[in-house]
């Protein structure tokens, strides 16, 4: 019998969506864990931050030891939930809180539409992970980032609003309950405000946005356009002060909703 699945992360995302408050997540690439001890020393302050989630995965990491990486991150995360952002069925660990069950709808690679999912499903069942069925759309200005190379797919252009909207709508009709629009790690151009607004108006589900958000103005644009949760990546590792800046803004934004 599988372990009883919780709904902790689902409840968090649904709460953000319903309240119109904003959340913030940090995406950690497991490829950077050549020295877990050094990583935990450098980021021991994270547990005292106001991050809503920590995501782990998303690279072409194919080695053993993913569970040990989750353990190392737990040593710095405190009570911050850890969610797997899987690059493949290898990136699974029962000591995480949940997994984004991603279907890459913007591409036409069958392995990332359903192939990896079939291999992962029985493992996830045994682990009892909370599963978040998520439509994953890669959208930017045409830049090819690592995620596009690994997934062997091309991004949808920010300018192609009709294709973005139709793809999101198809995901909604398929029953996917969370939407992640990603420009790709290290992208110079983030997902445009017009794309975020279009999907927000069309799909009544929690909306996650990431990729290319490397300054406060881009974060503000994503929030104002309708993102419920913004995901930051290696910008935090390069400049931890940036995390403090965006967390302060998130706190101010959410407080202003209560005041109004």
ABEGO torsion letter per residue (X at the ends): XBBBBBAAAAAAAAAAAAAGBBBBBBBBBAAAAABAAAAAAAAAAAAABABABBBBEGBABABBGAAAAAAAAAAAAEABBBBBBBABAABBBAABABBBBBBBAABABAAAAAAAAAAAAAAAAAAGBBBBBBBBBBBBAGBBBAAAAAAGBBBBBAABAAAAAAAAAAAAAAGBABBBBBAEBGBABBBBAAAAAAAAAABBBBBBBBEGBABAAAAAAAAAAGBABBBBBAAAAABAAAAAAAAAAAAAAAAAAAAX
